[in-house]
Amino acid sequence: MPPKAKKIDPELQAKQFEQWKESEEYRIWSELQIIYKSMDNNISETSKDLTGNWQVYHDKLLEVCQTFKCKSKIKQIEHCHLRSAFFAVEDVEINKVVVKQYLDGFYYSVEKQDKDRAKHVKELLAKISRTLEDHKFFDMNAENYIAERKAFVGLLNDFLKKLPLLIKSSHKVIEEKLMLVLGPLRALLEINKKMMFFDLVNTSNQARQTKDFILKADIEQYCICLQEAQRLLLESKAISCNPNVKLIFNKLGYEGWQQNKIESFYLTPLQEAFDKMRNNLLCLMLKGINYYKAPLMDNTQFVEDVKELIDAELIAEHLMGTSLKRDQLNFTYNVLSVIFDSNAQAKEFLIKRDDNCVRGSIPKLITYHTVLYMRAWKDRKIADELKEQKLQQKTQPLAQSNLFEAQSAMSGMSPDKKRQADDELRKKEEENMKIQEKQDFEKYGRFWIWEYYAQDQMKANFEECVELIRHINKAVQQDIEDVIIKEGMVPKTRSRQVQQNDPSQMFNKLQEKDNANVYVIQRRPPELWNYPKIVEEQHEFRAIAKPRDCYKDGRIQVLESKMEQLSAHLESNKPQSWNELVHRVIDALSNQYNKKPSAIEPGK
């Protein structure tokens, strides 16, 4: 019969426990518990990776082992070794089918013996960490502390036995798989650091131009790396789309956008989002590889930055992804600025996006200014052609002589050769036309501004209006603009108080002011035509403008009718894209940036 356990005096036991709590063992164990509680995440058997500043914990754990006099030849516990214990996986068999372990585009499983070595270390680390939980650590008392200490020392000894086996036999294999999975992120971090260093050293335009070939190569590499990172995030459904990264660099490389109000309004957020992502990537790289998470989608700050960048890119791409879009955006901004600057009431209805303004005044005013723009474009070209004709008249005899020689040569040709000569002449004329169009674009700018928004046949209708506007006085043209603006100053939905009154009463103050300005009234049509000062001076909005009263032949009504059809077509042909364009410009005028992209028609 075994001897009975000797009873320990409770008072003595409590005294010994309190003395132990003053010991080096308890102090170092307590410090390990404090460090563990400060970590961003906990250790468990289900943890798939271990990232962050865990090295401080590992250093303290080794100090604990030494304090508790655990025998081991290990001089340092490195985080990379323990991380491999968490990252190791093996292929699994489900219904007699081997399922490969796949992560961020790579198969990363290891052999069973490597996985087992890693599993042993991982489980021991998890058990050690459970002793550091508040309910476990602080529940130690005089009765159980010896058993808890003994169990803890046993875990430490087992850990020190298993860790060298993992380091010696399996760590290198597992780490190779980890580096493979982290490859896309590491490549992005490396090129990001290189480009940021380039920007830091080469601050002047001259220095950047001298090393332009280096910069272009780095940008190309950056695009490849970021595009691959976005592809992986899209594959894991962390982001909803994968836009072309090159387009970001293209737009941020536009000349003069910083000085352009509407372009800077939408490219500044893109620049800021891009810079924010680059700065955070550099910070991640400076922290070190222990902070790089796998899969890529677990790098939450990077995913957040990419989402913000993509939103800004989609908005900027919709608005100014091509030279045509840029021209359309700038044109729309200039037209809407006319409403914004005309008077306080028109500005208010524009900012409030009243239906009469957005669906009435805006498309009509854009149509009207398009007609004026096309007329000015044509007038500049006609003036230059007249100058060119005068110069050609001096060389006309020589040209006629050359033409006569060419006609004589063709008259002596056989039918086949003549047909061949005609074909060559036609091809040459087509090439000359293309060259002329390119030269016109470079010299006068874009003639047809509403490609995509309007059907091709509508261009001819706009040109009809161009010819109609030639027969309308410049001052009356200003009155037409005022009437269009005035249309948007009547609210579509009016409060009961406003409904009780005639809407025209809203213009009383403006009308009284305009009627009192006898100087202007007496010097404008129909009272006085072509008074130079009226046309030359900066035009101010007139609430009493009545362009129809200036002509009795109905030419104003004809123009208005045609413009009504054109504006309705502009608004309805691509409604989603049109609304996006108009509302984004209103956002810019009201200084309210909408971060979320809007849906538009495919092909924009």
ChimeraX attribute file (.defattr): number of C-alpha atoms within 10 A of each C-alpha:
attribute: neighborCount
match mode: 1-to-1
recipient: residues
	/A:1	3
	/A:2	4
	/A:3	5
	/A:4	6
	/A:5	6
	/A:6	6
	/A:7	6
	/A:8	9
	/A:9	9
	/A:10	11
	/A:11	10
	/A:12	11
	/A:13	14
	/A:14	14
	/A:15	13
	/A:16	13
	/A:17	19
	/A:18	13
	/A:19	11
	/A:20	16
	/A:21	14
	/A:22	11
	/A:23	11
	/A:24	13
	/A:25	18
	/A:26	17
	/A:27	14
	/A:28	18
	/A:29	20
	/A:30	17
	/A:31	16
	/A:32	22
	/A:33	21
	/A:34	15
	/A:35	16
	/A:36	22
	/A:37	15
	/A:38	11
	/A:39	14
	/A:40	10
	/A:41	13
	/A:42	14
	/A:43	20
	/A:44	17
	/A:45	15
	/A:46	10
	/A:47	13
	/A:48	16
	/A:49	16
	/A:50	23
	/A:51	17
	/A:52	16
	/A:53	15
	/A:54	21
	/A:55	16
	/A:56	14
	/A:57	20
	/A:58	19
	/A:59	16
	/A:60	19
	/A:61	23
	/A:62	19
	/A:63	16
	/A:64	23
	/A:65	21
	/A:66	14
	/A:67	14
	/A:68	19
	/A:69	13
	/A:70	16
	/A:71	12
	/A:72	14
	/A:73	9
	/A:74	11
	/A:75	8
	/A:76	11
	/A:77	17
	/A:78	14
	/A:79	20
	/A:80	18
	/A:81	21
	/A:82	23
	/A:83	22
	/A:84	30
	/A:85	31
	/A:86	23
	/A:87	23
	/A:88	28
	/A:89	22
	/A:90	17
	/A:91	16
	/A:92	13
	/A:93	10
	/A:94	8
	/A:95	7
	/A:96	7
	/A:97	8
	/A:98	10
	/A:99	12
	/A:100	15
	/A:101	14
	/A:102	12
	/A:103	18
	/A:104	21
	/A:105	13
	/A:106	15
	/A:107	14
	/A:108	22
	/A:109	22
	/A:110	18
	/A:111	14
	/A:112	13
	/A:113	13
	/A:114	22
	/A:115	21
	/A:116	17
	/A:117	21
	/A:118	28
	/A:119	21
	/A:120	18
	/A:121	26
	/A:122	27
	/A:123	18
	/A:124	21
	/A:125	19
	/A:126	17
	/A:127	18
	/A:128	21
	/A:129	17
	/A:130	17
	/A:131	18
	/A:132	19
	/A:133	16
	/A:134	12
	/A:135	10
	/A:136	11
	/A:137	16
	/A:138	11
	/A:139	11
	/A:140	15
	/A:141	14
	/A:142	17
	/A:143	13
	/A:144	11
	/A:145	16
	/A:146	14
	/A:147	11
	/A:148	16
	/A:149	16
	/A:150	11
	/A:151	14
	/A:152	17
	/A:153	18
	/A:154	14
	/A:155	16
	/A:156	24
	/A:157	18
	/A:158	15
	/A:159	21
	/A:160	21
	/A:161	16
	/A:162	17
	/A:163	22
	/A:164	18
	/A:165	15
	/A:166	25
	/A:167	19
	/A:168	10
	/A:169	13
	/A:170	23
	/A:171	23
	/A:172	15
	/A:173	16
	/A:174	27
	/A:175	18
	/A:176	13
	/A:177	19
	/A:178	22
	/A:179	15
	/A:180	17
	/A:181	22
	/A:182	20
	/A:183	15
	/A:184	20
	/A:185	22
	/A:186	17
	/A:187	18
	/A:188	23
	/A:189	22
	/A:190	15
	/A:191	18
	/A:192	24
	/A:193	19
	/A:194	15
	/A:195	17
	/A:196	15
	/A:197	11
	/A:198	16
	/A:199	13
	/A:200	10
	/A:201	11
	/A:202	15
	/A:203	10
	/A:204	10
	/A:205	10
	/A:206	10
	/A:207	11
	/A:208	16
	/A:209	12
	/A:210	11
	/A:211	13
	/A:212	13
	/A:213	11
	/A:214	14
	/A:215	16
	/A:216	11
	/A:217	11
	/A:218	17
	/A:219	18
	/A:220	14
	/A:221	16
	/A:222	22
	/A:223	20
	/A:224	17
	/A:225	23
	/A:226	23
	/A:227	19
	/A:228	18
	/A:229	22
	/A:230	25
	/A:231	19
	/A:232	21
	/A:233	22
	/A:234	15
	/A:235	16
	/A:236	15
	/A:237	11
	/A:238	19
	/A:239	18
	/A:240	13
	/A:241	16
	/A:242	18
	/A:243	16
	/A:244	16
	/A:245	20
	/A:246	15
	/A:247	17
	/A:248	23
	/A:249	15
	/A:250	11
	/A:251	20
	/A:252	17
	/A:253	10
	/A:254	13
	/A:255	9
	/A:256	10
	/A:257	17
	/A:258	14
	/A:259	9
	/A:260	11
	/A:261	13
	/A:262	21
	/A:263	22
	/A:264	17
	/A:265	21
	/A:266	24
	/A:267	23
	/A:268	16
	/A:269	20
	/A:270	24
	/A:271	19
	/A:272	14
	/A:273	21
	/A:274	21
	/A:275	15
	/A:276	17
	/A:277	22
	/A:278	20
	/A:279	15
	/A:280	15
	/A:281	21
	/A:282	17
	/A:283	13
	/A:284	18
	/A:285	20
	/A:286	12
	/A:287	13
	/A:288	11
	/A:289	15
	/A:290	17
	/A:291	16
	/A:292	19
	/A:293	19
	/A:294	20
	/A:295	19
	/A:296	22
	/A:297	22
	/A:298	13
	/A:299	15
	/A:300	12
	/A:301	14
	/A:302	18
	/A:303	19
	/A:304	15
	/A:305	18
	/A:306	23
	/A:307	19
	/A:308	20
	/A:309	21
	/A:310	26
	/A:311	21
	/A:312	25
	/A:313	27
	/A:314	20
	/A:315	22
	/A:316	24
	/A:317	20
	/A:318	20
	/A:319	24
	/A:320	20
	/A:321	18
	/A:322	14
	/A:323	11
	/A:324	16
	/A:325	21
	/A:326	18
	/A:327	17
	/A:328	19
	/A:329	21
	/A:330	18
	/A:331	17
	/A:332	22
	/A:333	23
	/A:334	16
	/A:335	20
	/A:336	24
	/A:337	16
	/A:338	17
	/A:339	28
	/A:340	22
	/A:341	12
	/A:342	18
	/A:343	17
	/A:344	12
	/A:345	17
	/A:346	21
	/A:347	22
	/A:348	15
	/A:349	21
	/A:350	26
	/A:351	17
	/A:352	14
	/A:353	16
	/A:354	18
	/A:355	17
	/A:356	19
	/A:357	27
	/A:358	21
	/A:359	17
	/A:360	21
	/A:361	24
	/A:362	25
	/A:363	26
	/A:364	26
	/A:365	24
	/A:366	21
	/A:367	25
	/A:368	26
	/A:369	17
	/A:370	23
	/A:371	22
	/A:372	18
	/A:373	18
	/A:374	18
	/A:375	21
	/A:376	15
	/A:377	17
	/A:378	16
	/A:379	12
	/A:380	12
	/A:381	15
	/A:382	12
	/A:383	10
	/A:384	11
	/A:385	12
	/A:386	11
	/A:387	11
	/A:388	11
	/A:389	11
	/A:390	11
	/A:391	11
	/A:392	12
	/A:393	11
	/A:394	10
	/A:395	10
	/A:396	13
	/A:397	11
	/A:398	11
	/A:399	13
	/A:400	11
	/A:401	11
	/A:402	12
	/A:403	12
	/A:404	12
	/A:405	11
	/A:406	11
	/A:407	11
	/A:408	11
	/A:409	11
	/A:410	16
	/A:411	10
	/A:412	10
	/A:413	12
	/A:414	10
	/A:415	11
	/A:416	9
	/A:417	12
	/A:418	15
	/A:419	13
	/A:420	12
	/A:421	14
	/A:422	13
	/A:423	12
	/A:424	12
	/A:425	12
	/A:426	12
	/A:427	12
	/A:428	12
	/A:429	12
	/A:430	12
	/A:431	12
	/A:432	12
	/A:433	12
	/A:434	12
	/A:435	12
	/A:436	12
	/A:437	14
	/A:438	14
	/A:439	12
	/A:440	15
	/A:441	12
	/A:442	10
	/A:443	11
	/A:444	14
	/A:445	13
	/A:446	18
	/A:447	16
	/A:448	15
	/A:449	18
	/A:450	19
	/A:451	13
	/A:452	15
	/A:453	18
	/A:454	18
	/A:455	13
	/A:456	12
	/A:457	8
	/A:458	16
	/A:459	15
	/A:460	10
	/A:461	15
	/A:462	22
	/A:463	17
	/A:464	14
	/A:465	23
	/A:466	21
	/A:467	13
	/A:468	16
	/A:469	19
	/A:470	12
	/A:471	10
	/A:472	16
	/A:473	17
	/A:474	17
	/A:475	21
	/A:476	23
	/A:477	16
	/A:478	17
	/A:479	24
	/A:480	20
	/A:481	21
	/A:482	24
	/A:483	19
	/A:484	20
	/A:485	27
	/A:486	23
	/A:487	16
	/A:488	25
	/A:489	26
	/A:490	20
	/A:491	17
	/A:492	12
	/A:493	11
	/A:494	11
	/A:495	8
	/A:496	8
	/A:497	7
	/A:498	13
	/A:499	10
	/A:500	9
	/A:501	10
	/A:502	8
	/A:503	14
	/A:504	10
	/A:505	11
	/A:506	14
	/A:507	16
	/A:508	13
	/A:509	11
	/A:510	17
	/A:511	17
	/A:512	12
	/A:513	14
	/A:514	17
	/A:515	15
	/A:516	11
	/A:517	11
	/A:518	10
	/A:519	9
	/A:520	15
	/A:521	16
	/A:522	13
	/A:523	17
	/A:524	18
	/A:525	21
	/A:526	16
	/A:527	10
	/A:528	11
	/A:529	16
	/A:530	13
	/A:531	13
	/A:532	10
	/A:533	10
	/A:534	15
	/A:535	15
	/A:536	10
	/A:537	8
	/A:538	8
	/A:539	13
	/A:540	11
	/A:541	21
	/A:542	21
	/A:543	21
	/A:544	19
	/A:545	19
	/A:546	15
	/A:547	22
	/A:548	17
	/A:549	13
	/A:550	19
	/A:551	15
	/A:552	8
	/A:553	10
	/A:554	12
	/A:555	16
	/A:556	21
	/A:557	13
	/A:558	13
	/A:559	18
	/A:560	18
	/A:561	11
	/A:562	15
	/A:563	22
	/A:564	16
	/A:565	14
	/A:566	23
	/A:567	21
	/A:568	15
	/A:569	18
	/A:570	21
	/A:571	22
	/A:572	15
	/A:573	14
	/A:574	18
	/A:575	15
	/A:576	15
	/A:577	22
	/A:578	18
	/A:579	18
	/A:580	18
	/A:581	20
	/A:582	19
	/A:583	17
	/A:584	23
	/A:585	26
	/A:586	23
	/A:587	16
	/A:588	18
	/A:589	20
	/A:590	15
	/A:591	11
	/A:592	12
	/A:593	15
	/A:594	15
	/A:595	12
	/A:596	12
	/A:597	15
	/A:598	15
	/A:599	11
	/A:600	16
	/A:601	10
	/A:602	8
	/A:603	5
	/A:604	13
